[in-house]
């Protein structure tokens, strides 16, 4: 995030690099940087003759290098953006490596190498890295998303509590573009209020603040069977908003983490947060969990979850069983 923020700051301040090699599995940052370059390198009058957006699926490296070496017309710079470039063999091209060594000063070349990364052992990667021309955009892990949401809100001048981060993370997953869109939408809706709460999320995004996987986790940890059954009943009535595969993923992650906490020699909230790579806000939940679920019971719960997951896929289960039946049976085994 820091590297991205520095790039954004430099682009907005008109401090451009001659090459932006944008690689990695996370398209969000790649799209953002490309869009920023489109907005900041040239004014509208200059774009007609000095901005080219071409696709790697319809061009080759010789054409890209040739265009990069051209001089701008009536402007200080030209901008060349290569989209869908992952099929081009940059690391096998001596001509491209030579261009990287001595790029055209008046050209800004942005290469969108989405969903792929260059081999770090190759000389081209080392050359791009040495020159500061490469930006790697990696996918976030599920447990990193709440912190990312917090950083995004802070950059937009918004406040958000931990439960709201968890709700958005659970509902929107790791799709950063979707999260970004939803938070910008909430920013417009709340106006001067500047604070995102579970109630605002429920009203405007459609996530129930009471009946979701976050609250199901909490009910299971606290062995609140009444609330757990209510939530599963709600899931059955709203299956599109609560896919069973997400529920299983959430609960398997929960009990896998409980298993890890059982093995820790130091069981303080700070150490639990560090070992599980979670926000300290959630660490106390695991202290409650290990009191309610012994090591033996935790292992059994993981087995129950995996069995229920297989049943939801049609393995060793009656054709008449519904997702609710499978979840209720699983809950009964876990809670009793």
N, C-alpha and C positions, 0 to 999 in steps of 0.2 A: 504493500500500500504506500509506503514511504517513497519508493522508487517511482511509482505511478504519480504520486502527488508532485514530486519534483519535476517530472516530465511535463505535467499539466501546467505548472507554474512557469516553466521556461517557455513553453509554446505560447501561452497567453502574453508573456513578456517579449515575444518575437525573437527568442533565442533558439534558433532552429539547428537541428543536426542535419547533415547531408543525407544520412540514411537512417531509417527507422525499420529495423527488422523485427516485426511483431509476431512472436511465435507462442504456441501453447494451447492447452485444452480449454481454457476459459476465454470465450469470445468477447465477454463484456468489456474488458480493458482494451482489447484490440480495436473494437468498434469505436470506443470512446476516443482513443488517441487519433484514429483515422478521421473521425468527425471533427475533432478539434483542429487538426491540420487544415481540413477543408474550410473551416470557419476563420482561421487566423493567418494563413500564409499569404493569400491573395485577396484583394478587394474584388467586388463584383465585376468591375470593368476589366480587370486583368484576367479573370477566369476563362473567358471565351477562348483565348489563344494560349494560355499558359497552365491550364489545369487539364490533366489527362487521367481518366480512371479506366483502367483496362483490366481484363480478367485473365488469370493464368491459364484457364481452360481454353482460351482463344488466342493465346500468344506464346512466344518462346523467349528464352533468355537473350538471344541475339537482338530481338526487337526491343526488349526492355533496356538493355545496355545502350543500344543506339538512341532510343528516346531520352535516356538519362544524360547522354552527352550533348544533346541539343542545347542551344542557348535560348533564353526567354525572349519574347517579342514585346517590347514596350513596357517591360516590368523588370524589377530587380531579380526576381526568381521565377522558376517554374515548379509546379507541384505534380508529381507522378505517383499515383496510388495504384498498387497492384493488388487486386482482390482475388480470392480463391486461388492462392499461389502454392498451396501445399503439394500440388502435383509436379512442380518444377524442381529439377535437380540442381539446386544452387551449389551444394557442397561438391558437385562433380565438375563444376564449370571453372576453368582457370581464368576465363575472360571476366567472370563475375568477381572472382577473388582479386584480380588486378584492378577492377573498378573500385572495389572496397578500399584498396590501398591508396587510390588516388581519385576520389569522387569529384564530379563536376561541382565546383563551389556554388554555382547559381541554381543547382537542382536539389530539390528535396524529394527523395525517393522513399516511399512508405510501402513496405511489403507485408501483406496480411497472410501470414503463414499459420492460419487457424487450424486447431485440432491436431497439430503435429509440432515436433521440435527437431531442430538440427541435432545431429550426433555430436555430443560434447567432446568427443575424442578427435573430431575432424579439425583440420587447420583453419577452415573457414569460421567455425564457431569461435575458436580462440581469437582469430583476427577481429571478428565483429565485436567480441567481448572487450578486447583490448582497446578498441576505438570507441567503445561506449555506444555502439549502434544497435545492440540487441536488447530486446525487452521480452522477458519470459512471463507469460500469463498462465499461472497454474490454477487448476480447479481447487476450490476450498473443500475441506472436509466438513461433514455435517456439524461437528462441534465447533467449527470456526465461524460459522455463519452468524450466530447471535452477536459476536464481537464486531463482525463486519457491518451488521445492521446498525450497531451503536455508533461506529465510526462514520457511517454515511449520514445518520441523523445529526450527529455533531457538526459535520461539515455543512449541513443545510440549516443549522441554527435551531434544530429540534431537540426536544427532550423525549426520552423513551425509557420506560422501566423494564426490568428484567423479564417479567412475565410477557410483556408485549413483544419483546425480542424473541422469546421462545415460541410464542404463538405464530408470529410471522415466519420464523425459521421452519417450524413444523409444517405449516400449511404451504409455503412456497418453495421449500427444499433448498437446493443449491443453485437455482436459476437466478443469477445475480441481476440479469436484465429485467426479469419479472419483478424481483424485489425492488429494484431501483424505480421502476414504473409505479408500483403500488405506493411506495413511500412518497414519491413526488405527487401522486394523486392525493394522498392524505394531507400533505403539506398545503395544497390548495384548499382542501376542504376545511381544515381547522383554522386556517388564517392566522390571526394574531394569537391564538391560544398557545401555539408552539409546543404542545405536549401530546404525544401519541399514547393512548391508554387502551387497555383491553376492550373497553366499551366502544371507543371510536373504531377500533378494528372490527368488532362484531357488527356494528351498524353499516360500515362502508366496504368491507372486504368479504363479509359473509362467513367469518370464522366464529363459531360459538365460543364465548369466553368461559362457559361452564362445561361444555361437552366436546372435548377434543382430546387428542392423544397425550397432551401435556397434563391435563387433569386426570386422565385414566392412569397414567404413571403415578401421579400423586396418590390417587385412591388406592392403588395396589401397594405402594410403599407403606402407606398408613394402615393397610388392611381394612379399608373402608369398603366392605363388600356392597353395601346398599348403593353408594355412589358409583362404584365400578359397574354394577349391573345397569344402572340408569344410563350411563354413558354408552355402553354397548347397545342398549335398546335404541338410543338416539342415532348411533351409527347405522343401525339397520334401516332406520327411516330416512337417512340422508347418506346413502352409499357413495354418491359421486363426490361429495365433499370429504368423505372419510374412507378412502380405499383401504381394504383389509391388509394389503401388502405393506402399507405405511405403518399401520398399527403393529404388525409383527416386527417390522424393522425397529420401531421405537422400543418395544418391550424386550426384544433380544438384546439390544444395546444396553438397556437398563440392567438386566440380570447379568450380562457379561461384565458390566462395570461393578456390580455388587460383588461378583466373584473376585475381581481384582482387589477391591477394598478389603475383603476378608483376608487377603494375603499380605496386606501392608503391615509393616511393623509399627509405623507411626500413623495413627488414624486421626490426625487433626484435620479440621476443614481446609487449612492451607495446604497440607501435604496431599490430601485427597484431590483438591483442585489441580495441583501441580501434576500428580501422577495420571489423572484422567484427562488432563488438558481441558478442563471445563471452567466455567465462571464460578468463583467462590460462592456466589449466591446459591448454587445448587448443591454445594458440598454437604450441607447439613442433612439433605435428603438421604444421602447415603449412610449417614450415621444412624438415622432412623431405620433404614432398610436392613442393615446388618443385625439390628436388634430383633427385627421381625422375621428375618429369613436367615436361618443358619447356613453354614457352608454346604451341608448336605442338601438342605431344602432348595438352596439357590441352584445347585447343579440339577436337581430334579425339575425345577421350573424351566430351565433352559431346554430340557428334554421335552417337557409338555408343549413349550412354544414351537419347537421344531416339528413335533408331531402334528400340532394344529395347523402349522404352515403347510405341511404336506397334504393334510385333509382339505384345506382350502383350494388346493390344486387338483383335487379329485382322487387322491391316493388313499386307499384303505378307508373309505368313507361311503356311507349310503348316498345314493343319488338324490335322495329326498332332503338331505341335511342342508340347511341354509348357513350362510356366513355367521348369522347370529347364533345358531345352534353350536357351531364350532367354537366361537368365541366364548359363549357361556360355559360350555364344558371345560374349556381351557381355564377360564377364570375360577371355576369351582375347584379345580385341582390345585391351582396356585394359592387360593385364599383359604383353603380348608385342609 
